[in-house]
Amino acid sequence: MTTQIAEAAQRELLAAWEPVSKRTAIMEARPRTVILASVNPPRTLGLWEKELLIAAGGAGLANSEAHDVSAEELVAFAPEIIIIAGDNLEGLTELEGWLTLPAVTGHEVYLVEPAYLSEVGEGLAEAARVLATILHPSRFTEMLPTFSVQLAPMSLFTGVPDEEDEDDEEENANDAEQDDSNG
């Protein structure tokens, strides 16, 4: 019975992805893509990641199990596109070789709302559409859902904190000094 339920769920997912899969099936270019569910340490999404990337027209490090990705593995794979679930980027620029990755030098690192990558059923069909739009913007010109995807901040591409981050740090330091002198 459990096997039948799993097979039915898999058929439902494949059917939901079919419109995207049909459009990407004819594409020869499948960008090397890494989807990170977390970044400290870098960890792949696992589960349906491989099928999701195939449907969206990408090629990845994906397997059925989420796993930590070493700096060496990232450098060897040389991803052309990196997709990060969420906005926690702490520690990425310190990874050995990060600033030399093709996705980083080409400014192809995107932050995606985590819900798009974790919801089962129709949510995964939406994830396939979102990923296909990131991977093949000239082929998938549909509008991305508001706030679903954003380009990573410049500090992730340069390794240098954004001015806004520096201003915040300076302001916090000034506030702390003022608190010390008042206390």
C-alpha positions, 0 to 999 in steps of 0.5 A: 500500500505504501509503495502505491501511495509513493508511486501515485505521488511521484506520478502526480509530481511528474505530471505537475512538472510536465509543462516545464519539462517539455520546454526544457527537454529540447534544450542542449545547454543545461547549466551546472547548478547547485541548490544549497538548502543551507550555507554554513556548512554548504548543504544540498537540498536532497530529496527531489533536487535531482528531478527538479533540476532535470525538469527545470533544465539544469544539471547538478550535484544532486542526489536523493540525500542532502549532503554537505558540500566541501569547498573542493567539491564546489570548485571541482563541479564549477557551478555556473548557477548557484541557488540558495534557499533563504538569505543566510549567506554567512561564511560563503565568501570564506570558502576556499575557491568561492570567489573563483566559481563561475557562478560567482564571477558571472554574478549568477547566485540567486536567493530563493524563498525556501518555501519554493524548494520545500513544498510537496505537490503543486509547490514543486511544480512552482519550484520547477517554473521558478528554477527554469526561469532562473536557469533559462531566462530567455526561454522562460520569460514568465514573471517570477512571483514577487519576492520569490527570487533575488540576486545575491548581494554584491558582497557575495561576489566580491568578498567585500562587505557592502557599504550598507553592512559597513555603515550598520557595523559602524553605527552599532559600534558608535551606539555601543561606545555611547552606551558605555559612556552613559553607563 
